[in-house]
Amino acid sequence: MDINTLAEGISGNLNAIGYGLAAIGPGIGIGVVGGKTVEAIARQPELAGKLQTTFFLAVAFTEALALIGLAAGFIFR
């Protein structure tokens, strides 16, 4: 087995592990945002519409971090 082939295989596996670890942060962030939104709606149900809009914006920004991590894996090979 050639050393270059071995290095390419290890590099590919580490990229997948790195992205998996990078996806943990946004996952935790979405969980926190969702939990706090449900808590806020339970406290003031009349603000549910405004809170839902804010929730979707927060999820979009948090999910953008995961997409940036995925793109970085393809860009920095």
Rosetta blueprint (number, residue, H / E / L):
1 M L
2 D L
3 I H
4 N H
5 T H
6 L H
7 A H
8 E H
9 G H
10 I H
11 S H
12 G H
13 N H
14 L H
15 N H
16 A H
17 I H
18 G H
19 Y H
20 G H
21 L H
22 A H
23 A L
24 I H
25 G H
26 P H
27 G H
28 I H
29 G H
30 I H
31 G H
32 V H
33 V H
34 G H
35 G H
36 K H
37 T H
38 V H
39 E H
40 A H
41 I H
42 A H
43 R H
44 Q L
45 P H
46 E H
47 L H
48 A H
49 G H
50 K H
51 L H
52 Q H
53 T H
54 T H
55 F H
56 F H
57 L H
58 A H
59 V H
60 A H
61 F H
62 T H
63 E H
64 A H
65 L H
66 A H
67 L H
68 I H
69 G H
70 L H
71 A H
72 A H
73 G H
74 F H
75 I H
76 F L
77 R L
